[in-house]
């Protein structure tokens, strides 16, 4: 089974048959189902992606970007925390975590578990602003995502409205290269029109990819048996 819940901003909870994967949450008002292993991922230290308060969750392991170390004063001894750096592989039973550089801060994650492959970008994106550095940014972004080991089934990609007409740049570049089955937009700052606009961009570019409809926080956006 697979269930994906959009929590808020760039925070998601993925539930599989035996585990829960929590990404880039920064609030502690979470409803975490019981009875399954919980793995918590934090891509970088920005306050809209991480809070040290999450370290007190009853998790099996935390994979936290080393950029967040300076935010943590008290490290709970009973919890297992792995500080991750780019271009590393972390092997666990039924879980493989690969990390890659970000164009912004911290890491992006490529996760394989229970036959699923998941890419979570964090803030790795083609942050095109219409300025003279756009080509360099695009080249850097393509260089990073080209390193992924294989096509992800599911990809979480920023679609930031602050980029205006370039809000979809990173998603389009990623989809053209890797053709994921499902591409989930995030980092859209409560502008819930963005997923539909991204669908329109993909249709215009003749890119076949499922983009879930996201209309509110704390909602299930994908569910499969």
N, C-alpha and C positions, 0 to 999 in steps of 0.2 A: 504494500500500500504506500501511497504517497499523499501527503497533505501539506500544502504551503499556506501559511497564514501571514498576511501583510500586517505588521504591527503598527509601524509609523515610519515615515522618512526613509531610512535605509535599513530598518530593522525587520527581520523576517524570522519565522520559526518554521522549520521543515521537520515533518514527522514521517518516519519510515516504519517498517515493521518492528524494528528493535531499538531505534534510537531517535533522539531529538537533536537537531542542529539549530542553534540560535546565533544569528548574525547581527552584529553592529547595533545591539541594543544599548541604550543609555539610561533607561528608566527601569525602576525596580517593580513597578506595578504590573507584573507579568503573571499570567495564568499558565503555568507549565504543567502539562499532564504528568501524572505519576506512573511509575512502573517501567520506565524505559531509561536507557543511558542518555545522559545529557552532555553535549559538547558545545562549548561556547566559543565563538570566534569574534575577535575584534581586530579590524583591519588597520586602525591607526588611532591616534590619541585625540583627534578633534572632538569637541564636546557634543557634536551631533552624531557621533558614532561610538562613543565609549564613556563609561563611568566606572570608577574603581568600586563603587557600591555593588556592581554585579559580581564581584569576586566572592560575595557571601552567598551566592546561589549554591544549591546542593548539586554541583555538577561533577561529572566523572573527570573532566579535564577542560582547561581553558587554553585556547590558542590565541595569544595576545601579541600584537605587534610590539616589538621592542621599543618603538617610539612612545609607547604608553607607560614605560617604566617610571618616568619622572612624575606621573600622575598618581602613582601608588605609594602610599605611606605605610600601610599595614597589609602585609601579605598573609592571608589565613594559612596556617600550616597544614590544616586538614584537607585543603584543596590542592589539587595538582595543577600548577600553572606552567605552561610552556611559552616562553617568550620567543616569538618567531621572527626570522629575518628573511629577506628575499632570496629566491633561488635555492630553497632547501626542500627536503622531502622528510615528512614525519610519518612513519609507519606505525599503525596501531592495529589491533585485531579488528577486522572488518571495517577498517577506516584508513585511507591514505590521504594525507594532506600535503599538497604542494603549494609553495608560495612563490610569488613573482613580484617584481618591482612595480611601483605605482608611478604614474606621471605626476602625482600630487604628493602623497605622504603615505608611509607605511607599506602595506602589501596588498596584493589580491590573492585569492585562494582558488585552487582547483582541487576538488574533493571527489574521491571515489569511494562509494559505500553501497553495499547490497546491490551491486549491479548498476548503480546510478552514477552518472558523472555530472558534477555541478561546478559551475564557475561563478564566483562571487567577486565582483570588481572592487568593492570598497569605493575609494575615490579614484581608482584608475579609469581614466576617461580621456577622450580627445577634447580637451578644454579649449575649443576654438572661439576666439573672441573677435575675430575680424581684423586682428592686428598683424604686424609683421612677423610675429613668432608662430603663426598658425602652421606653417609648413613644417617647421622643426617639431612642433607639438604632435602633429599628425604622424610624422616619421617615428618619433619616440613611441607613441602609442601602438602603432602597427608592429614595431620591433618587439614590444613586450608581449602582445597577445599572440604573436606568431610562435612564441616559445611554448605554448600550451601543448601537452603531450598528445591530445586527441580532441576530437569534436565533443564538446559538452552537450549533454541532453538538455540541460537547463542553464540559462545564463542570466545573471542579475547585473544590469548595466545602468549607470546614471543617465538620467534624462533631465537635466537641470534647466528650468525655464529662465534662469539668469543669463543663459547663453543665447537667449532670443532665437533667431532663425537657425542657430547651430545646436539647439537643444538635443537634436537627434543624431549628431555627427558620430559620436562614439558607438551608438547602437547600430547605425547603418554600417559602419566600417567593420564592426565585429560580426554582424550577421552575414555580410558578404563573404568574409573570410571563413567562418566556421559553421554557418548554417545550423544553429541549434534548433531543436524541436520547439522549445519554448524560450522566449526572451521576456524577462520581467523588468520593467522600468522601475527606477527608484531615485531617491534624492530629488524629488520634484516639489518639495516644500509645500505640500498640501494643495497643490494645483491639480485637482483630480481630472482635469481635462487632458492632461499630458498623455496618459495611456492611449486614449482615442486618437489624439493627434499623431502619436507614434505609429499607430495602425495605419493612418492615412499616409504617412511618409513611406511606410513599407509597401503599401499598395501602389503608390506612385512609382516606386523604384522596382516594382515587380519582385519583391522579396517575399518568399513564402515562409512564414514563421508565426507561430501562435503567440499572441500578446494578450495576457489575461486582462480582463476589465477590473480596474481597481477604483472603487468609489468611496471608500471610507477606511479609517484606521481599524485595526483589529478585526480583519475580515478574512475569511478563507477565499483564496483566489484560484486555487488549483487543488483538485482532489481526484485521485485515481485509486482503483482497487489494487 
